[in-house]
C-alpha cells in the first residue's frame, strides 16, 4: 500500500482517521465527495502535509519551478461588478483605463529585454468596447515581434464576453485567438464552481457549467489551461469539495489542465468586506491544507500545483512546497488586480524567487509556458 512505502512516517500515519481515505484516493483513484469533505475539515494538516510533500518529492525531487512572466492587466473597465473584486471600474469612470495596442507591445518589449520574460499573462475586465479585433491584432503583434513569449491569456469569462461583443460562438473566438497566437488559458473566472456561490459573489458572471464548457472547448482545440479555485468567500466546505470534483471530472475527460492553483480570497477594499460578509482572509492554515488535499486528489491527473504566494506571501509559498506544491508560479511584474486590494506588494523578480527556493535547499528551475524546464540555477 502507498502509505506503507513511507517507512519513516509509518507509525505516525497508521492510526490516523484519514489513512483509509488517502490510501483509497492515491492507490485506487477513488475520489468521493464525502472523503474530500473529510480531508478539508481535518485539523491534521501535518499528516496531510507529509503525504502531499511525499507525492511532490516522488515526482520532482528537489526541483521547484517558476516562470519569468509579465502580467498585463489590459483594461480595468468591467460591466460584471463582482462583489469580491477591488480592481474593476465601470465604463467612463475617471480611474478607468484601457491599454493601447502600442503600449502593450512597448511593455512586453521592455519586460523581454530587462527580465527575459517567457510568458505574458494577459487579463482584464469585461470591457464591452473591445471587439475581437483588438485581441487579434495584439496577439499577432506579440507573436510577430516576440515569438518566444507565450501568451497565457483571457479567462473563460473574458472569452464569453468577447463572444457576446462579437456575436459569435466561444468556439469560434477560441479558434480565431489561437490562430492569432493565444497559447494557453489561465483558470481565472472559476472562483467556486457552484452557482449558489456565484449568485452571492458574482451574479453577472458566467455560470459554472459555462466555465467548464469553455475550458472543454479550449482543451479540444489543444489550448491547454490552468484550473484555479478562489476560496474563502461565502462557500461551504462541501462546495469547495464539489469544485475540486468538477475540475477532476473534466480533467479525466480532456487532460487539458496543466496546473491547479488554489487562491485564498483577499477581502480588502471589496464589496464583500464593506458589507461585513467576510472580514479577513483565511490565511496559512487553510492554504496549506488546500495544497496538500489538491496534491492528493489530483495525483496522477494534474501534474503541477502552484503555491499561491500572491495572496499569501513568499513565506507561505515556501511552506506550500513542503505540503505538495512544485511550482512557484510566475515572477509578477506589472500586476494590478491583487495590488488593487492594497494587500501587499505584488512585484516579485526572478532573483527573489531563486533565493527563496535556494534558502530551502531546493533547486530553482526556470520553466516555459508548457512547464518544460529551460534553466536550472
Ligand atoms: S473579477 Fe473580473 S469580471 Fe469580476 S468585476 Fe473584477 S474584473 Fe470584472
Boltz pocket constraint, residues with backbone or C-beta under 6 A from the ligand:
constraints:
  - pocket:
      binder: B
      contacts: [[A, 76], [A, 77], [A, 78], [A, 79], [A, 80], [A, 81], [A, 82], [A, 85], [A, 86], [A, 87], [A, 88], [A, 124], [A, 125], [A, 126], [A, 157], [A, 202], [A, 205]]
      max_distance: 6.0
